[in-house]
Amino acid sequence: MTTAPEVTVVRVPVSDPRVRPLLRELGDEYSHRYGRDAHAELSRYPDEEFTPPHGGVLLLLLERGEPVAGGAFRRYDATTAELKRIWTHSAHRRRGLARRVVVELEREAAARGYRRIHLTTGPRQPEARGLYLATGYTPLFDTGADPESIGPLPFEKHLPAPAPTGEGADL
């Protein structure tokens, strides 16, 4: 019996060289699906927005030290994080890695005091739409409408309040 290789989670800056291949592949995928160069979209927000001092984070999932998936969030408002750049390397899809990225980002966001997650995905990304629906996100659009007629598809998820700790907490 073979076991799956261990996947580790690391927090990295956008400038980490391990991020570049994922963002390049993500830009290529967007360009292919939407018929225009989408690489500029990936640099729409300053890299600092994905760092802890600015309320964000970028995570990579590593397998044998190599990046296989990743994602980030940025501060949307005082209580809301916005998920961005959720991606799984094309050679590693259909393994639940994107779901793991989302779970890890939600955990990070909650630990930083965010109570809500907001995100949008494109109308030509049915896999992403399915991922967010399957992980408990509420669509903020008519799911019966043609996605192309909507444009970016917004979702939200409310995070649970942190459990009480310290003196007086119920045990």
C-alpha positions, -999 to 999 in steps of 0.1 A, spaced: 0 0 0 14 34 -9 7 65 11 1 100 -3 30 124 2 26 148 30 14 182 21 26 211 42 13 247 45 36 277 44 29 314 46 50 333 20 53 367 5 41 372 -31 78 377 -40 87 341 -30 100 324 -61 77 294 -55 47 316 -61 57 326 -96 49 294 -114 14 291 -98 5 327 -107 19 323 -142 -2 292 -148 -32 310 -132 -28 339 -156 -25 315 -186 -56 297 -175 -76 330 -171 -63 342 -205 -74 309 -222 -109 309 -206 -116 346 -211 -98 352 -244 -76 381 -233 -44 385 -214 -53 381 -178 -19 384 -163 -25 421 -154 -55 411 -133 -31 391 -110 -11 423 -103 -42 445 -98 -36 446 -60 -2 456 -45 17 426 -31 17 442 3 -21 436 6 -13 399 9 9 403 39 0 401 76 8 438 84 -18 448 58 -44 422 69 -37 395 43 -18 363 38 -6 341 10 -4 304 16 12 276 -5 7 239 -1 40 221 -7 45 185 -15 81 173 -13 90 209 -11 73 219 -44 42 241 -46 11 222 -57 -16 247 -47 -20 281 -31 -43 310 -23 -44 343 -6 -67 368 11 -66 405 15 -85 428 38 -118 437 22 -131 457 52 -126 457 90 -144 424 95 -142 408 60 -113 390 42 -115 386 4 -102 354 -10 -80 358 -41 -58 336 -63 -70 302 -53 -51 278 -75 -41 242 -79 -12 233 -102 -27 215 -133 -7 183 -125 -23 181 -91 -60 187 -96 -88 165 -84 -71 157 -51 -89 181 -28 -61 205 -26 -82 236 -35 -106 227 -7 -76 224 17 -64 259 6 -98 273 13 -100 257 47 -65 269 56 -73 305 45 -106 305 65 -86 293 96 -61 321 90 -88 347 85 -107 337 116 -74 338 137 -68 373 125 -103 384 136 -122 384 104 -159 373 107 -168 371 70 -152 359 38 -161 375 5 -149 364 -30 -157 365 -66 -150 340 -93 -155 342 -130 -185 330 -150 -162 306 -170 -149 288 -139 -175 262 -130 -149 243 -109 -144 273 -87 -182 278 -84 -186 242 -74 -158 244 -49 -173 274 -31 -208 260 -31 -194 227 -17 -175 244 10 -205 264 24 -203 297 6 -235 315 -1 -239 327 -36 -249 364 -38 -263 360 -73 -291 341 -90 -277 305 -94 -304 298 -120 -292 326 -143 -267 322 -171 -233 330 -154 -222 349 -185 -251 373 -179 -239 380 -144 -202 387 -148 -181 380 -117 -199 357 -93 -199 369 -57 -200 346 -27 -198 351 11 -193 329 41 -197 340 77 -170 326 100 -179 312 134 -171 334 164 -139 324 182 -144 301 211 -140 318 245 -107 312 262 -92 319 296 -109 324 329 -146 320 329 -147 300 297 -170 269 298 -149 238 298 
